[in-house]
Amino acid sequence: MFPALAARPGRTALRFGERALTYGRLAAAAGTLAARLPAGRRVACWATPTLETAVGVVAGLLAGVPVVPLNPRTGERELAHILGDAAPAAVLAAPGERLPDALGALPRTDVDVTATGPAPVPAPEPPPESPALIVYTSGTTGPPKGAVLPRRALAANLDALRDAWQWTADDVLAHALPLFHVHGLILGVLGPLRRGGAVRHLGRFSAEGVARELSSGATMLFAVPTMYHRLAEAVGTDPALARALAGARLLVSGSAALPVHDHERILAATGRRVVERYGMTETLMNTSVRADDTDTGPGTVGVPLAGVELRLVDEEEAELTGAGEVGEIRVRGPHLFSGYLNRPDATAAAFTADGWFRTGDMAVRAPGGALRIVGRQATDLIKSGGYKIGAGEIENVLLEHPAVAEAAVTGEPDTDLGERVVAWIVPADPGEPPAAGELAGHVSAQLAPHKRPRTVHLLAALPRNDMGKVMKRALAAPETGRDG
């Protein structure tokens, strides 16, 4: 999984703030820990953004022991569910880290990152289908499910990203993402280690931290849209940040759609575009705009990665081939998870008889073949007056209005239309919020009239999860709604 552990012992592999490990020291620390892990049992990892988390996960991979990353912000009920479902034999944590009471019954193994000397002889590489990680979904439609990610999925997907992003051992990745999820852990830590490159974790995100790292050797930045929004807000008046972003080889956004307006502001200030990709916990990455693609415009997530089969289907399961037709994304390939832990029913329901995974995400093909995500089938596909409307394109248009700071679009039942388009707006100036009719006209002028919001709700902030995604199921109609 990580050839560079032996091949590049003197090169820096990981840096978290002032703490760093070379590949040689990482091999020693992870190898020593791997020898202590219970063979054939799962282990949990208290996934703080620290060296200890990275070492603990690498140790599990070296030992062939499945690792269950735990979100340190998980509530007690959800944490108890995950522990009962995964039944880990132990929990890995940084020395001195205070753990919640729910973990009190588990044997604790402190991760020592100071081990030196020759690395222990690693165990033989486990079979490709062996579970590597069990990553729990966000649980928006019920208790979180544990997606079992085998070793072949990690290897196949990271190697496909090497091709798409021209990712090499010379790259140094900067990010400030959490380490309990695919984006920050698999792409953001295991990705650089598989390439033999380096990762610098900022700890807490800031524009100053991004500028510092990109100005001192980092070549790539991974971030979520809320982070890029802050960069877009700052870059126009911060020459140092503009120079740093302009000097990056690759800027990648993921975990949610990046508004076109933020794309355009960063491009205008730096000459550097942001690349978007599309993936899920169960599938890792499915598509991306390629590093060498200079034609694909903002708002798309590119084309399928090497080895990924992808198609769009309508409600009757017929494949859609034309540009502009909204359909559900189905994928197949070696990058897929092997199933939900202890949930054969959910696993069977997630796949078609011929092995296609039902993503539940809706998309259209742009004229050049790149995908444009329009949202989740359950929350972002609005059926109004006989039309199928994707919430994402309306949100992008709303965000272009100068009086709108944040926007989300949903559908709500309507006796005449079936569903009506509803906009949830955070005003740029709460003292002078935009009028509902003004926003409806703004949308109608750029999209079809049937896509205009019929109701507008004003909020102080949109509810978001740890990855910056808007939690639309948490939106409830307040008394400030106004018909447009």
N, C-alpha and C positions, 0 to 999 in steps of 0.2 A: 504493500500500500504506500509506503514512504521510502523509496530507495535512497533519498538524500540523507537519511539518518546515518547511514554508513559512509556514503560517498562524499559528503561535504561537512565533516565534523567541525571545521573552524568557522563556518559561515553563520551569521546570526539568523535564527529561525523565527523567534518570537520576541516581541517587545511590548510590554504593558507599562506605560509610564516610564519610570526609571529602571524597571526590572527587565532583564533580558536573558534569553538562553540561546546558546549556539546549538547547532544540530547535534554536536557531540554531547553536550550537557543535557539536551532534550532526550537523546537516546539513553543516557545513563539514568536520568530521573524516571522516564516512562518505563524503561526496561526493568528497573528495580521495583517499581510499583506493580508492573504487570505480573511479576513473579509472586506477588502477595495476593493477587485477586483470586477469588474462589472459582475454580475451574467448572465450566458448565453451568454457571449461575449468572443471572443478570445482576448488575450493580447500578445504583442511582448515582447521579453526580449533581451536587448543589452548584448549579451553573452560574456562578457570579462571573463578571467580566474580568477574570484574573488569569495569571499564568497557571494556577493550580487546576482550573477547569480544562485548559488546553492539554496539560500534561495528563490529567486523569482520563480524558477521552482517548488520547493517543495510547495510553497504557492499556485501556480496554481493547482497542483495535489490535495492539501487539499480542495481547493474551488470547484474542478470540472470544472475549467476554462481552456480551451485548451491554451497552451503556444506555441508561435512561436519563437524559438531561432534565433537570427540574428547574422550573422558572422560580427564582427567589421571591417573586411577587405573587405567587399562587396563593389563593385563599385556602383556609383550612379544609373546607368541604371538598374542594377540587383536589387538593393535595392528598387527602385521605383516599379519594377515589383512585388516583393514579397509583398510590402505594399498594392499595388492595388489588388492583388490576395487574400491575407489573410484578408484584411480589419480589422486589430486589433483595439480594442476600446481604447487602451492605450499602452504605452511602459514602461517597467520596466527597471531601470538603477541604477547603484551605484551613490550615492550623489556626485555631482561635476563632474561627467563624461560628457565630451563634446560630444554631439550627432550631427550627420550630419544634414544638412538643410532639407533633405528628411523626417526626423522625426519631424520637427518643428510643423506640424499641429496636431500631436497626443498629447493628454493629457499625461503628464509625471508623473509617480509614482516612487519616490525614494525609494529604498529598504533599510530599516533601520534594521541592524543586531544587534542592541544593546538592543532590547526589552527584558525585564526581567519579572519575576513574573509568575504566573500560565498561562499556555497556554490556549487560548480560546478553547471552546468546538468545536471540528471539525464538519464540516457538514457531513451528512450521506454519506457513500461511494457511489459514482455514479455507474450506471450500467456498467458492463464490456465493453460494446461496446462504451461507451462514449469516445470521442476523448481526449487524454491526451496531446500529442505533435503533432505539424505539422512541420516536418523537411523538408527543401527544398533540392532537389537533386542538384548536381553540375552543371547541365545544359550543359553538353558537347555536346548534340545534339539538343539544342534549349533552350528557356527560362526555368529556374528551375521550377520543378513541386513540389507542396507541398504534401508530403506523410503524410496522416493522420494516426497516430499511436494510436490505442485505448488502454485503460487501460489493457484489457485482454492480449494484445500483450506484453506489458512491463512486466506484472506479470509472464506470461507463460515463456517468454524467460529468464528472470533473475532467475527464479526457475530452469529452465533447465540447466543453467550455474552453479548453485549451485551444481547440481548433477555431471556435467562433471568435474568441477574444485575442488570439495570437499570444496566449499566456505562456510565459517562459520563466526559467529560473532567475532571470535578471530582474523580474518584476518585484516590487515592494508594494504591498497592499496596505492602505490605511483605512480604518473604519472604526466606528463606535457602536456597533450593533450588539444586541444581547446574544449570549452564547447558548441559549436553550432552544434555538430554532434553526431551520435550514439555512437561512440567509447568513446569519452571523457565524454559526458554528461550522457547517459543512462547506459552504462557499468561502466564508471569510477566514477560517482557520485551517481546515483540512485541505482546501484548495491550494493555498500557497505552499503548504508542506508537501503535497503530492508533486508539485512542480519543482520543489527545491528552492523556492524563493523565500520571501520573508513577509511577516505580517506585523504591523504596528497598530496596536489597539489604543485608541485615544482615551478610553475610560468614559468620561462624559463628553458628549458631542458639543462642539463649539466651532464657529467659523474660524476663530483664531487657531484652534488646534488643527483644523484641516489645512489652513494656510501654512502653519509651521511644518507639518509633515510633508506636504507636497512640495515645499520649498527646500526640503533637506533630504531628498532622495526617494521619497515615495513616488511611485509611477501610476498607481491605480487608486481609485476611491470607490468604495461600496457604501451606499446610503439609501435611506427610505425617503419618500416624497416630503415628509415633514422636515427632514434635514435639508433637502435640496431647496425647499421653500425658504428656509432661513438663509441659505447661501444666496438665493436669488434676490432676497430682500437686501442683503448686505453688499453684494458684489459691485453694484453700480457706484458706490461711494467709498469702496475699500480697494485701492490700487494693489496692495499687497496680496489680497485674496484673489483679485482678478488675475494677477500674474501667476499665482500658484495654480489655480484651476487651468489656466491656459497652458501651463507646462506639463500637466498630467497626460499620460499616454491614453488613459481610459477612465471615464466617469460612468459608473453603472448605477442605475436606480431600479429598485424592485420592491416587492411585497405589497404594493398598491400602485395605481396609475399615477404618473407624474403629470400634473396639469400642463397643458400646452403653453400657457402663459409663463410658467417657470422655466420650461425648456427655452423659450424665446429670450427671456431676460438673461439667462446664463450664456447662451450662444452670442447674444449681442455684446455682452461685456467681455467675453473671453475668446470668442472664435472657436470655442470647444463645445461640441454637442454632448448631451447626456444620452447614453445607450440604455434602453429598457429591455428587460427580459421578462418571461412569464413562467411561473412554476407554482407548485403546491407542495405541501408536506409529503403527500403520497407519491408524487411524481418527480420530485426535485425539479430541475429546469427542463422545460419543454421547448421553448423558443427563445431567440434573442436576435436583436439587431447585431450584425457582425461588425467587428472592429474595422474591417476593410470596406464596409458598405457606406458609400457617400451619398446615396440617392434617397434612402428611406427617410421620410420626414418624421417630425415629432408626433407622439401619440400612438405609435405602433410598437409592438413587441417583437418584431422581426419574423424570421422564418424558423421552421423546425430545426433543432440541433441534429448533428450527425447521429444516426441510429434511432431517431425518434420518428415514428409514424404518427401522423396527425390528420384528422378529418373533421369537418363540421357536419352535423346532422340536424334535420328539422324534427318536429314533434312526432312525425310518423317514421322516424329512424332513417329517412332517405338522406343520402349524402348530398351536400350542397357544394357546387363547384364554381358558381358565379361570384363575381365581386359584388359586395354590398348586401349579400343575403345573411341575415342573422341566424346563427345556429349554435348548438352546443358543441363544445370542443370534446373530442374523444382522442385518446392517445394510447399508443402501444409501443413497447420496446424494452430494452434491458435496464432502463433507468427507473422502472416502476418499483414500488414497494411490493412486498410479498403478501401482504394482508394486514388486517387489523388484529391486534393481539386479543385472543379469547373471544373474537367476534366473527365466527364463520358466516353468520347471517349477513352482517354488514359487508363483509368481504365479497360474498357472492352477489349482493345487490349492487356493488360498486363496479362490477365487470359485466360485459356482455358475454354471450356464450363463446364468441371467438376471440376473447382476450382483450377487448378494448376497454380502457378505464373511462368511466363516465365522470368527467370533471365537474359538471354542474356550472361551468363558466360559459358565458355566451360571447361570441366574437363575430366579426365580419372580416372578409379578406379585402385588403386595399387593392387597387389596380395592379400594383407591382408584385402582389403575392404575400406581402407581410400581413400579419394578423393585427387587428385592432380589437382589444377587449372592450366589450360594452357592459360587462358586469356579471354578477351571479344570477343564475336562472331563478333562484328563489326570491331575490331582493332587488335586482337591478334590471330585470326584463319587465317592462310595463306594457300591458295590452290595452290600448285605448282607442276606441272608435274603429276597431278592426285593424289597427296598425300595431306592429311590434316595435317598441321604442327602447333603445338602450340608454340607461341613465347616464353613462359616462360621457357621451357626447354633449348632453345638455349641461352637465356639470362643468365641462371645459369652457363652454360658451359663457355660462354665468360667471366664471372666474375671470373672464376678460372684462367684465364690467367694473369700472373704477370704484364703485361703492360696495363691492363684494370682497370680503377677505377670505371666507371659506364658504363652500357650497356642497350640499349633498342633495340628491334627487331620489325620490321613491314614488311608488304608486299607492293609491288608496282607493277603496271601492267607490264606484260611482254608478248610480242607477241608470244613467243614460249612456255613458261611455264604456262601462265595464270597469275601467280604472281611470283615474285622473292623475296627471303629472303634478307632483308636489315638490316644491323646493324648500330646503332648509338652509337658511342664510345666516352667516355671521357677518354683520356689517363692518366695513372698514372704519366707519365712524358711527358708534352706537347712538350718538346724538342726532345724526341725520341719516337714518336708514333708507335704503332705496324703496320706492313704491312698488307694489306688486305689479301694477300695470306697466310700469317702466321696465321691469325685468321680463315680463311676458313679451313686450314689444322687442326688447333686445334679442331674445331667443328667436322670435318669429322672423326677425330680419336676417338671421344667419342660418337658421334651420327651417324645416317645414312648420307651418303654423300649428299643426296638431301636436308638435313637441313642446309648445310653450307651457310653462307651469300655470296651472289653474288656481293653485293655492300657494301662498308663501308664508313660511313660519320664520320668525326671527329668533336666533339663539345667541347666547354669550360665547358658546364654544360647541363644536361637534364632539360627540363621544367617540374616543379612539382607543384601540388596544395598544399593547406594548410595541407593536410593529408599525404603528401609525395608521392602521386601517380604520376607516369610519365604521362604527358598529351600528348599522342601520336598524337592527332589531331593537336597539335601545332608544330610538327616536319615537317620541310620543307627542301627539298634537297638543301644543300649548294653546292658551287663549289668545295668543298673538297672531294666530293664523288669519290671513286676509285673502279673499278671493281676487284672482286676477282676470 
